[in-house]
Amino acid sequence: MHCSSGLQARRRSPKVAVLDTIHGASTIACKMVESGIEAEALEVYHHAPSIASFDLVAAPVHLEPNNPVLVEARRLGKKIITHHQAVGELMGQRSNHSMEVFEVTGTHSKTSTALLLARMLSCQKKVVSHTTRGLELWRKGEATLLRKGLSITPGNVIPAMAEAEAQKADALISEISLGGTGLADWGILTSLSGDYRIAGGTKWASTAKLQMVSLAKPGARLVANNDARLSPDIAFGVGGVRAEPDRMIFGEEEQPLALSEDLDFPGYQTAIAGSAAAAHAAGISLEEIAEALQVFNGFSGRMKLHRQNGLTIFDSSNSGLKVRDVRLALDRARGSRLGVVAGEESETVCEGMDIPALVDLLRQRRAEIELLILVGERLRPWTEELKAVTAQDLVSGFDLAQAAAGSAGLERLLLCVKCFR
């Protein structure tokens, strides 16, 4: 279904304007120039540069359609492609054709699915993963950090693939926001449930995420949650590969699991099923999958439970946090003497929380919370109404909660701050 834009098909390649330097335009434009294509990265939020001299425009799918540069592109009849498509075409001629490429997208569970898949594949292969945690090298279920601070915008697939090739990896797993690039041998769509609006409310995120299908290269295989209502090569969830607290179900076969009793299983059910479905299809045995999940108790920031100084701490602070996740986390942590640190680190995430919805949730559940600490400037106006105190970021909020735990008599603490970890 992949439709080429002709980036490298002509004797004279098109001159390309790559929009949005905040979300990977510079990386994409630099790769184009390296490939012999005339290209320029343009900042389009505070300026409106003319694109009259360009033949082709590459824009992120989340850019609002009324952005002046996009408006001009349409008026001039310029061909417009997404960053995802640009990256797929640029990187299609990679040097290591034996390296398998896995791309993961969806409305939730992307990071956990990618990390669990890396853990499973690494029992046989040398694996590089690219997620919101950064670039990591996996061997025998253990990860070594290679680089932090690499977002999951499609442009960052370029340095991720370069690193995987430098490491002579057998597999690269990339978590990608809002769709696939067409590079994947295996595309994994974790879910389309809990859909949300992008591009200034003009598009559904699910529409963009279906680039996983529309840009797929010949021979690529799709692993998808049945809630997406597609016809994938391998399905998981209800009616497909399923995960239960004590077992995995692969059609007529079952494999016992021994997960940690502290694991928030409902929060990981999709990720376990999706990663296991992909790993098994890629040649990992059921026994090896079960071994990779042995006493698994979650990933930091993804509803991971641990105990410290008499407190039971539920850590659900991550860059993909949404208000519905806070609601589910409150349900999971429910009990007496609960402290909550909630909010956002606006300096570190480009898509903030839905503050009115978060305030409404905290207002509804305030009676359950002994101590409430709000993180981020945008929550300060509700401090008095919610009988809360404030903190600048997750670390200071956590420190404040720990310092007050004794006097407040806290028994459990929930951390729900939208931030990069």
C-alpha positions in Angstrom: 0.0 0.0 0.0 3.1 2.2 0.2 2.9 5.1 -2.2 6.3 6.7 -3.0 6.6 10.5 -3.2 9.5 10.2 -5.6 12.1 11.6 -3.2 14.9 9.7 -4.9 13.3 8.3 -8.0 14.0 11.2 -10.4 17.2 12.3 -12.1 16.8 15.6 -10.3 15.4 15.0 -6.8 12.8 17.5 -5.6 13.7 20.5 -3.3 12.1 19.7 0.0 10.8 21.9 2.8 10.8 19.9 6.1 8.5 21.6 8.5 8.7 21.7 12.3 12.2 21.9 13.8 10.8 21.1 17.2 9.7 17.6 16.1 12.5 16.2 14.0 12.6 18.4 10.9 16.3 19.1 11.3 17.2 15.4 11.6 15.2 14.5 8.5 16.5 17.5 6.4 20.1 16.6 7.4 19.6 13.0 6.2 18.1 14.3 3.0 21.1 16.4 2.3 23.4 13.5 3.1 21.5 11.5 0.5 22.0 14.2 -2.2 18.6 15.8 -1.8 18.3 19.6 -1.5 16.3 20.2 1.7 15.8 22.7 4.4 14.3 22.5 7.9 11.8 25.2 8.7 10.5 26.5 12.0 6.8 27.1 11.5 5.3 28.0 14.9 6.8 31.5 15.3 7.6 32.3 11.6 5.9 31.8 8.3 8.7 31.2 5.8 7.7 31.1 2.1 7.8 27.7 0.4 7.3 29.0 -3.1 10.7 27.7 -4.2 10.2 24.2 -2.9 8.8 21.2 -4.8 7.8 19.0 -1.9 6.7 19.6 1.7 7.2 17.1 4.5 5.1 17.9 7.6 4.3 16.2 10.8 0.8 14.7 11.0 0.0 16.7 14.2 0.6 20.1 12.6 -2.6 22.1 12.5 -4.0 22.5 9.0 -4.4 26.2 9.4 -0.7 26.7 10.0 0.3 29.5 7.6 3.0 27.4 5.9 0.6 24.5 5.3 -2.0 26.9 4.0 0.5 28.3 1.5 1.6 24.8 0.5 -2.0 23.8 -0.4 -2.6 27.1 -2.2 0.4 26.6 -4.4 -0.5 23.0 -5.1 2.7 21.6 -3.4 2.8 17.9 -2.8 2.7 17.3 1.0 3.9 14.1 2.7 4.2 13.2 6.3 7.5 12.9 8.3 6.7 9.2 8.6 6.7 8.7 4.8 9.8 10.9 4.4 11.8 8.8 6.9 10.6 5.5 5.4 11.7 6.5 1.9 15.0 7.9 3.1 16.0 4.9 5.2 14.6 2.2 2.9 18.0 1.4 1.5 19.6 0.5 4.8 23.0 -1.2 4.8 22.1 -4.1 7.1 19.3 -6.0 5.4 19.6 -8.9 7.8 18.5 -6.7 10.8 14.8 -7.1 11.5 13.0 -3.9 12.1 10.0 -3.7 14.5 7.9 -0.6 14.8 5.3 -0.1 17.6 2.5 2.5 17.6 -1.0 2.8 19.2 -3.1 4.9 21.5 -1.6 3.3 24.6 0.9 0.6 25.8 3.5 1.5 23.2 6.6 1.8 25.5 5.8 -1.3 27.6 5.1 -3.4 24.5 8.4 -2.3 22.8 10.4 -2.9 26.0 8.9 -6.3 26.7 9.4 -7.3 23.1 13.1 -6.3 23.4 13.3 -8.4 26.5 11.9 -11.4 24.8 13.8 -11.1 21.5 17.1 -10.6 23.4 17.1 -14.2 24.6 18.2 -15.1 21.1 19.3 -11.8 19.5 21.2 -8.6 20.0 18.5 -6.0 20.1 18.5 -2.2 20.1 15.3 -0.5 21.4 14.2 3.1 20.8 11.5 4.2 23.2 10.7 7.2 25.4 13.4 5.7 27.8 16.0 6.4 25.1 18.2 4.0 23.0 19.0 0.8 24.8 21.1 -2.3 23.9 19.5 -5.6 25.1 21.3 -8.9 25.7 19.7 -11.9 27.5 16.9 -9.8 29.0 19.1 -7.0 30.3 19.3 -3.5 28.9 22.2 -1.1 28.8 21.4 2.6 28.1 23.1 4.0 25.0 21.5 7.4 24.8 18.8 9.3 26.7 16.6 12.1 25.5 15.6 10.8 22.1 11.9 11.4 21.6 9.7 9.0 19.5 9.0 11.5 16.7 9.5 9.6 13.4 12.6 11.6 12.6 14.5 10.0 15.4 14.2 6.6 13.7 17.1 7.9 11.7 19.7 8.0 14.6 18.1 4.9 16.1 18.7 2.9 13.0 22.3 4.3 12.7 23.0 3.2 16.2 21.5 -0.3 15.7 23.7 -0.7 12.6 26.8 0.5 14.5 26.0 -2.0 17.2 25.6 -4.8 14.6 22.2 -5.5 16.1 20.0 -8.4 14.9 16.9 -6.4 15.6 15.8 -2.8 16.0 12.5 -2.0 17.9 11.2 1.6 17.5 8.3 3.1 19.4 6.9 5.7 17.1 4.2 8.3 17.7 1.2 8.5 15.4 2.0 5.7 12.9 4.7 3.7 11.2 7.3 4.7 8.6 7.1 1.8 6.3 10.5 0.5 7.3 9.2 -2.3 9.5 9.4 -5.9 8.8 7.0 -6.2 11.7 4.5 -3.5 12.5 2.8 -3.7 15.9 -0.4 -1.7 16.6 -1.0 -1.9 20.3 -4.5 -0.4 20.4 -6.9 2.1 18.9 -9.0 2.4 22.0 -9.1 5.6 24.0 -8.7 7.6 20.8 -7.9 11.3 21.0 -7.7 14.4 18.8 -4.6 15.9 17.2 -3.7 18.7 14.8 -5.7 21.3 16.8 -8.6 18.9 17.2 -9.1 18.4 13.4 -7.9 14.8 13.2 -8.3 11.6 15.2 -4.9 10.1 16.4 -6.1 6.7 15.1 -6.2 8.0 11.5 -2.5 9.0 11.8 -1.6 5.7 13.5 -3.0 3.7 10.6 0.1 4.8 8.6 1.4 1.6 10.2 -0.8 0.0 7.5 -0.9 2.5 4.7 2.9 2.9 4.5 3.7 -0.8 5.0 6.3 -2.2 2.6 5.7 -5.4 0.6 6.1 -8.4 2.8 5.7 -6.6 6.1 3.6 -8.3 8.7 1.1 -6.6 10.9 0.6 -7.6 14.6 -2.5 -5.8 15.9 -4.9 -5.7 18.8 -8.3 -7.0 17.9 -9.8 -3.7 19.2 -8.5 -2.0 16.1 -10.9 -4.0 13.9 -8.4 -4.7 11.2 -7.4 -8.0 9.6 -3.8 -8.4 10.8 -1.4 -11.2 10.1 -1.3 -11.9 13.9 -4.0 -10.7 16.3 -3.9 -10.3 20.0 -6.4 -9.4 22.7 -9.9 -10.9 22.7 -10.0 -13.5 20.0 -6.2 -13.6 19.5 -3.1 -14.2 21.5 -4.2 -13.5 25.1 -2.5 -12.8 28.4 -3.9 -13.8 31.8 -2.3 -13.4 35.2 -1.0 -17.0 35.2 -0.8 -18.0 31.6 -0.4 -17.0 27.9 -2.9 -18.5 25.4 -1.7 -19.0 21.8 -4.7 -20.6 20.0 -4.8 -24.1 21.2 -1.6 -23.8 23.2 -1.1 -22.5 26.7 2.0 -21.4 28.5 2.1 -20.9 32.3 3.4 -17.6 33.5 5.0 -16.7 36.9 4.7 -12.9 37.0 5.5 -10.9 40.1 2.6 -10.6 42.5 3.3 -6.8 42.6 2.7 -6.4 38.8 -0.3 -4.2 37.9 -1.5 -6.9 35.5 -4.5 -5.0 34.0 -2.1 -2.1 33.1 0.3 -4.5 31.3 -2.1 -7.0 29.8 -2.1 -5.4 26.4 1.7 -5.1 26.3 2.3 -8.7 27.4 -0.1 -10.1 24.8 1.2 -7.8 22.0 4.8 -8.4 22.6 4.4 -12.1 23.1 2.4 -12.4 19.8 5.1 -10.5 17.9 8.0 -12.4 19.6 6.4 -15.8 19.0 5.7 -15.0 15.3 9.4 -13.9 15.0 10.6 -17.2 16.2 10.8 -17.0 20.0 9.5 -20.1 21.7 6.7 -20.1 24.2 9.1 -21.3 26.9 11.5 -18.4 26.2 8.7 -15.9 26.3 7.6 -17.2 29.7 11.2 -17.1 31.0 11.5 -13.5 29.9 8.4 -12.7 31.9 9.6 -14.6 35.0 8.7 -12.5 38.1 8.3 -9.4 35.9 7.1 -6.5 38.0 6.8 -3.6 35.6 8.9 -0.8 34.2 9.7 2.4 36.0 7.0 5.0 35.5 4.5 2.5 34.2 2.5 1.7 37.3 5.5 0.0 38.9 5.0 -0.8 42.6 7.8 -0.7 45.1 8.2 -0.2 48.9 10.4 2.4 50.6 10.5 3.6 54.2 7.2 2.1 55.1 5.4 3.5 52.0 3.9 1.5 49.2 4.7 3.6 46.1 2.8 3.3 42.9 4.9 5.0 40.1 2.9 6.0 37.0 4.8 9.0 35.9 5.7 8.9 32.2 5.6 11.0 29.0 2.4 9.3 27.7 0.3 9.9 30.8 -3.3 10.9 30.2 -6.1 11.7 32.6 -7.7 8.3 32.1 -4.4 6.8 33.2 -4.5 8.9 36.4 -8.1 7.6 37.0 -7.0 4.0 36.6 -3.9 4.6 38.8 -6.2 6.1 41.6 -8.3 2.9 41.4 -5.2 0.7 41.6 -3.7 2.7 44.6 -7.0 3.1 46.4 -6.9 2.6 50.1 -6.4 4.4 53.4 -3.8 7.2 54.0 -3.1 7.9 50.3 -0.7 10.6 49.1 -0.8 11.8 45.4 1.7 13.7 43.4 0.0 14.7 40.1 0.5 17.1 37.2 3.0 17.8 34.4 6.6 18.9 33.8 5.7 21.3 31.0 9.4 21.9 30.2 9.9 18.3 29.2 6.8 17.3 27.3 5.4 19.0 24.2 1.9 17.7 24.6 0.7 18.6 28.1 -2.0 17.1 30.2 -5.7 18.0 29.8 -5.6 20.3 32.9 -9.4 21.0 33.2 -10.1 17.2 33.0 -7.3 16.5 35.5 -8.7 19.1 37.9 -12.2 17.7 37.5 -10.9 14.2 38.3 -9.0 15.3 41.4 -12.0 17.3 42.5 -14.1 14.1 42.3 -11.6 11.9 44.1 -10.2 14.5 46.6 -11.9 12.8 49.6 -9.8 9.7 48.9 -6.5 11.6 49.1 -4.8 12.5 52.4 -2.1 14.6 50.9 -2.2 16.1 47.4 0.8 17.7 45.7 0.3 19.4 42.3 3.2 19.7 39.9 3.4 22.4 37.2 2.5 26.0 36.8 -0.8 25.3 35.0 -2.2 23.6 38.2 -1.3 26.4 40.6 -4.6 28.3 40.2 -6.4 25.2 41.8 -4.1 24.8 44.8 -6.5 26.4 47.3 -9.7 24.8 45.9 -8.1 21.3 46.0 -6.4 21.9 49.4 -3.1 21.0 47.8 0.5 22.1 47.9 2.7 22.6 44.9 6.0 21.4 43.5 8.0 22.3 40.5 8.7 18.8 39.2 8.3 15.1 39.9 11.5 14.9 42.0 10.7 17.8 44.2 7.1 16.6 44.5 8.3 13.1 45.6 10.7 14.6 48.1 8.0 16.8 49.5 5.6 13.8 49.9 8.3 11.7 51.6 9.1 14.5 54.0 5.4 14.9 54.9 4.7 11.1 55.0 5.2 10.7 58.7 3.2 13.7 59.9 0.4 12.9 57.4 0.4 9.2 58.3 0.7 8.1 54.7 0.7 4.4 53.9 0.7 4.6 50.1 1.9 7.2 47.6 0.9 7.6 43.9 3.1 9.4 41.4 1.2 10.6 38.3 3.3 13.3 36.6 3.5 13.6 32.9 7.3 13.8 32.2 10.2 12.1 30.5 12.1 9.7 32.7 
